Amino acid sequence: MKALHLIRNETFVLKETPVPQIVEDEMLIKVAYTGICGSDLSIRAGKNPRVTYPLIMGHELSGEVVEMGSACTGEIRLGDAVTVNPLLSCGQCELCMQGWTHLCRNFGLYGIDVDGAFADYIKVKGRHVHKVPDEVSLDTAALTEPFAVGIHAVERSHLTIGDKVFVLGGGPIGLMVALAARAAGAELVAVSEMSDDRLHIIRELGFIAIDAKKYRLLDKVHDLTNGMGADIVFDAAAVKKTSAQMTSILRTRGTAVIVGLQREPVPVDLGDVNLRELKVLGTMVYTNKSFRTAVKRLPETKELQKLISHKLPLEKFEEGFSSAISKNGMKILLKS
């Protein structure tokens, strides 16, 4: 099979590789599409200390089941269209025992800690495989994993019907959050972004687009909320500027949810958090429940298809990564 190997920082080799051999609790998936994630860009740049070379990256995937181990039981059958929950957990630490497997002490991920889906085939544990609803295309199904991130973030926020929501950062994850917030009953969903291309997509999806190049965010929030401030702010940009802004645009007793992963300490006005009793919440990937919810919501979330800006063959991986790094487009899929 063809597989894309990261052999050192910023260096990939596409080469013929043996098809993975499964054991009794595993399935072999013929990969259809794999998304390029922001975390893949960090891995490529050598910023993930867990990575050892060579590595086949890729954890946002869809495909078809072509082989099943003898211990794989349940609803999945050969030939089914599927997606994969890529989170790896030990099942034995105190966090796993409480059901928080996404916070496992020995947390891992396909495409980071073991080989992933930038290849023709991937082997995965049967328990990680989810059947895709019949009416959902395989390219859309490859967006299940980032959609689960958005759903989990909204669940963490305890959003209620009628809330006014602001999302900082209009990239793929920010828009997944926006879609999940609207589905949960938000009265207003506004997204701030600097890229003109992404602002156009934000408007196409029916959200209020705030051009961060032209407008002072606090002024726009006050205009849209009659001076009250946001009920919930989701920071999906993970830059110092948005971290410094997020408390100032919240109403008293509002909630900030940190979605993007900060790589270094950032300024946050903790005095404001105290004096106005604000909530600041972290969110880490998604729970198993959030992933299952994402799968179920695929048929009703038609807008996901609009987030796919590129579908490139695996051989054009360089073009795909260049587009992702330059933020030229939205969701970039590599087709095996």
N, C-alpha and C positions, 0 to 999 in steps of 0.2 A: 504494500500500500504506500501511497504518498503520505509523508508526514513532515511538518515544519518544526525543525529542532532549533531551539535557542542554544547556541553553543558557548556564547560568552556575551557580555554586555553589548547590546545593539547589533548583534551578529546572528542572523538566521541562516540555516541551510535547509532547503527542501530536498528530501531524498527518499529513496525507496527504503522501507522499514518493514520488518516482519509484522504480520497481523497479530494483535495481542491474543494470547491463549487464555480462555476463561476457566475458572474453577466452579464448583457446584453452586455457589451463591451469587454468581455474576452473570451479567448479560453482555453480549457483544452488540454494539450499536453501529450501524452504517450511518455515518454523520451526513446530514444534509447541509445545515448552516451552523456557523459559529460566529457569535458577535465579538467584536473587539471592545474590550472594557477599559475604563480608565486605569484599573489596577494592572491590566496587561501592559500599559505604557510604562508604569512604574517598574514592573518586572523587567521589561526590555532595557530600561535605563539602569538596571542593577541596584534598584532601591528597595528590593524585598530581601531581607536577610535569610528568609527560609529557603530560598531557591538554591538548588544545586544543578549544575550543568552536566550533560545536556538535558533539556526539558522540552516537552511538547506542551505548549500553553493552550489556553482556551477552556472556558467554563460555562459560557452561555450557548447552549446547543439544542438542536433538534435533530431527529433522525428516525431510523427504522430498526426495529429489533430483528437481528438475523441469526442469533444463536442464544440459547438460554441454558444455564446450568440446571442440574437435576433438582436442586433445592429451591429454585425460583417458582413460587406458587402465587396465585392471586389472579387478578384480572388481565394482566399483560399476556399477550400471545405473540408468536412469531409473526412478523409482518406489520405489527402495530406501529403507528406513528407515535413518537414519544418525545418527551423532554426529560431533562435530568436535573434533580436537585444536587448541586455539586459539593455541598458541605460535608466534611468528614468529621466525625466525632467518635470518642472512645466508648461512650455509653456507660462508663463506670465511675467517672469523677462525680463530685457532689453536685456540680452544675447540671450534668447530664441526668443524674438521678432525680433532679427537680424538674426535668423536662426542658431545660434551657440548653439544648444540644448545640445551638448556634453560638453559645458562649463557652463551649467545652474547653477545659484546661489544655487539651491536646488537639485543639481545633486545626483543621486542615481543609484543603480545597483541591478538587481536580483541576489540573492546569497550573498548580503552584507547588503542591507537595507531592503529587503524583502526576503522571502524564495525563494531558487533557485532550481537547477535541479539535485542534488544528491538524487534522489528519483524516484519512478516509474512514477509519474505524476507531472506536474507543471502547474499552471494557470498563464496566461500572458495576457496583453492587446492585443486585436486583431491587433492594429496598429504596434505592435512590431514583428509580425510573417511574415516570408518570405518563399515563396514556393521554394523548392530546385529543380533545374533542373533534369529532369527525369533520365539522364544518370549518376548522381552523387550518390555515395553510402552514407548511413547515417553516417558512421564513418568519411568519408572525410568532410561531411557537418558540423560535430561538430567542424571543424577547421575554419569555416567562421569568427568567432569573432576575433581570433588572426590574421587571414589573413587581416581583415579590418584594424587592427592596423598597419600592414606593409604597406598597400596601402596608408593609411592616412599620414604616415611618409614620404613616397616618394612624395606624392602630396605636402606636406609642403616644401619639399626641392627644388621644381621647377627643378627637374632633366631634362636634355635635352639629346637627342640622342648623343651618343659618350662619355658621361661622364665616368670618372674613379671613382669608388665607393669603399669605404672600410667600412666594418661593423665590429664594435668592439663587440664581443660576439656572439658565434655561438649556442646559445640556440634556442628554438622554435621561439621566437619573432625576434631574429636576422636573422634567416633563412627566416621568412616571409618577412622581409624587403628586404633581398637579392633577393628573388623570385620576389617581386614587382619591384625592381630596374631593374632587367634583363628584365622584361616584358615592362618596360617603355623605354628601349633602351640603357641602360648603356653598354658601350663598354667593360668594365672590372669590375667584381665584385669579391672582395677578402674579406674573412672573417677570423678574428683572433680569436683563441680559444685555451684553454689549455687542454681540455679533448680529449684524443686519440679517444674515441668512437665517439665523435661529429666531430672531424676532419675527420674521415672516412666518415661520412654522408655528410659533406660539399663537399668532393671530389666526392662522388657518385652523388650529385646534379649538378656537373659540375662547381662549383665555385673554385676559387683559395683559398686553405687553408693555413693559416699562423699559424704555431705552436708557440704560444706565450711563450712556455717554452724554445724553442731553439733559437728563433730569436729576434733581436731588431726590433721592429715594424717600426721605422723610416727608418732603412736600407732597409727593405723589400719594404716599400712604394716607396722609391727613386729608387730602382731597377726596380720596375714595372711601374714607371711613368717617367723614364729617368730624374730623379732628380727634376721633376716639383712639385710633391705632388698631393694629392687627390683632385678631384673636389668637392666631397661630402664625409663626414664621418658621419656615423650613430652610435651613442653610445647606444648599446642595452645591455651593461654589467652592467651599473649603479654601478661602483666601482670607488674608488678614482684614481686608476692607469689610467683607460681609460679617465677619465675627464681631468687628467693632460696631457695626450698624444694627445688629439684630435686636438688641434690647431696646434701643431708642425708638424703634418703630412699633413696638408692642403696646397694647393697651395695658393698664394696670391689671395685674393678675393674669396676664397673657402667658403664652407658652412658646418657647423657642425649642426647635428640634434640630439637633446637629446630624445631618445626613452625610455630607461629604467628610472624608477622613483628613483631618489636619495632620501634617507631617512634622510640625514644630509648634511651640507655644504661640498663642495668639492673644491679642487684647480683648478682654470682655469686661464690661462695666458691672462689676459685682455689687457696687454701691447701689446701682439702679435695681439690680435683682433683689436686694434687701428692701429698699425703701418702697418699692411698688409690688412686692411679693410676686415676682416673676418666677416662672418655672423654666429651667434649662435642662433638656433631656438629651441623652445620647441614644443612638440607635445603631445596632450592629447587624448587618445583613438582614436576616429574616428568620422567623421560626418555621418549623415544618408546616404548621397550620397556615402561615402566611403564604408559603409556596403553594400549598394545595388550593388556597383561595385564588391565587394568581392563575392557576391552571383553569379553574372553574369560570373565571371571569374573562378568559380569552375570547369566547364567542361574542360577548356583549360589548367588548372594548374595541370597536372597529378602528378607533383612532390610532391604535398601535401601528397599523400598517403605514401611516403617514410618517412615522419616525424613522423608517428605513430609507436612508438616502443612497446607500451603495450596496450592491450585491456583486461581489467580485469572486472569480475563481481563486482557489487557494494559491495558484501560481502567481497571482498578482498581489501577494501579501505586502510587498513593499509599497505599492500604491495605497493599499488599505491603511497601513500604519502611518504613512505620511499624511493621509487625509485626517486620520484621528488626531495626530499630534498637532496639526495646523487648525483643527476644529473646522475643517472644510466639509460641512455636511452634518448629519446627526448620527444615526445608528448605522454602523458599517458592519456588514456581514461577509464572511468568507464562505464560499460554497465549495464543498468537497466533491 
